Amino acid sequence: MPVSLYGLWSAKMFFGFVIFPTDFDKIVSPISVAHFSQYKLMNLLLERLEKLGFSVCSPSETEGSIWNRKILMGHECISIHPTNEGLKVGTSYLKEGEMEEREFHCSILVGSDGARSTVRKLVDIDMKGERNLQTLVSVHFLSKDLGQYLLHERPGMLFFIFNPDAIGVLVAHDLDQGEFVLQVEQLMLNIPYYSPQQKIEDFSFKDMFNLIQVCEQIILKLVGWKLVDVQVLDIKPWVMHAEVAEKYVSHNNRVILVGDAAHRFPPAGGFGKYF
Ligand SMILES: Cc1cc2nc3c(=O)[nH]c(=O)nc-3n(C[C@H](O)[C@H](O)[C@H](O)COP(=O)(O)OP(=O)(O)OC[C@H]3O[C@@H](n4cnc5c(N)ncnc54)[C@H](O)[C@@H]3O)c2cc1C
């Protein structure tokens, strides 16, 4: 991966560790780099599947034969039972405002349902490792002002920022559109907020307003000057764990855990889905 280290960011003590977002001329590396937000990657993967002959179906389109290269969206796995032939998997889905359930029979079930994996819980596999290493808050925000500045002055994808007032990681999702995620220690919010027991949705309008203002203050401290157009879209807590499932397979090797369902790591080094 092409990496370029920059020294002092600005007189405001904004230090940058910058990875070029694109290297289309392949000067730095024979492989050009791109950064995809998960929701953009998801759309690309679905497009690719459709090109390979799969059809992506919403729950209302899933009547009839389901095995013929169909990707069934919106189905949540709720039960798993072994049968003589394989597995019976119960799912629930929302159809015209009502929750409905349906069962599937299959030989293999791949549990790729993330860190809080229901599949893993249903087959009674525990996680081992270290929990609650750090509690962070991800602030998803827009600012074309910051995007344009970085695009022209310091193009990059990941900015590790250390200054006397604040520490954080700024992830540039789209410099052109000015879309960012800022990760900061929960302590920096400096207001009572007890995740994961307390959810952002539980906040009153006034608390939420305060929280957004606090986030805007942190962005100001980290960036070093007042951005004219910060728009906070979402604020989500994230507790960092380093855990691995006690085993990856169950039910005669018919249930297989992959991805975060099998292991969740601190993100240093980008140890995500494929590691
Ligand atoms: C803040 C943060 C930053 C990160 N940064 C990076 C990075 O820079 N690089 C990197 O490589 N990795 C990064 N990661 C890790 C990366 O996001 C994960 O490793 C990866 O998304 C795991 O993919 P997954 O498919 O296993 O799980 P997920 O992406 O969590 O997907 C699980 C899917 O299963 C669905 N689901 C949940 N329950 C059920 C159910 N019962 N039935 C059916 N479906 C269900 C969910 O809706 C979801 O769509 C980061 C993670 C976090 C939290």
The ligand as a Gaussian input file, in Angstrom:
#p B3LYP/6-31G(d) Opt

LIG

0 1
 C      -15.343000       1.899000      13.351000
 C      -14.811000       0.744000      12.520000
 C      -13.809000       0.970000      11.588000
 C      -13.321000      -0.091000      10.803000
 N      -12.364000       0.150000       9.879000
 C      -11.897000      -0.855000       9.116000
 C      -10.896000      -0.641000       8.112000
 O      -10.461000       0.490000       7.905000
 N      -10.471000      -1.696000       7.367000
 C      -10.972000      -2.953000       7.562000
 O      -10.569000      -3.881000       6.866000
 N      -11.910000      -3.187000       8.516000
 C      -12.383000      -2.177000       9.281000
 N      -13.326000      -2.421000      10.235000
 C      -13.792000      -3.784000      10.419000
 C      -14.780000      -4.177000       9.330000
 O      -15.818000      -3.220000       9.251000
 C      -15.368000      -5.531000       9.698000
 O      -14.316000      -6.448000       9.932000
 C      -16.234000      -6.058000       8.567000
 O      -17.282000      -5.153000       8.285000
 C      -16.850000      -7.373000       8.993000
 O      -17.664000      -7.814000       7.949000
 P      -18.749000      -8.906000       8.235000
 O      -19.443000      -9.131000       6.914000
 O      -18.153000     -10.062000       8.946000
 O      -19.763000      -8.232000       9.260000
 P      -20.657000      -6.928000       9.077000
 O      -20.039000      -5.961000       8.137000
 O      -20.978000      -6.477000      10.476000
 O      -21.969000      -7.472000       8.358000
 C      -22.859000      -8.325000       9.041000
 C      -24.166000      -8.320000       8.269000
 O      -25.032000      -9.322000       8.826000
 C      -26.323000      -8.769000       9.009000
 N      -26.974000      -9.501000      10.125000
 C      -26.832000      -9.293000      11.458000
 N      -27.570000     -10.188000      12.151000
 C      -28.181000     -10.973000      11.230000
 C      -29.079000     -12.086000      11.322000
 N      -29.497000     -12.579000      12.492000
 N      -29.527000     -12.657000      10.174000
 C      -29.110000     -12.196000       8.953000
 N      -28.252000     -11.137000       8.806000
 C      -27.804000     -10.542000       9.942000
 C      -26.087000      -7.297000       9.313000
 O      -27.245000      -6.542000       8.998000
 C      -24.927000      -6.988000       8.369000
 O      -25.387000      -6.635000       7.097000
 C      -13.839000      -1.381000      11.014000
 C      -14.855000      -1.611000      11.959000
 C      -15.331000      -0.545000      12.702000
 C      -16.443000      -0.817000      13.718000

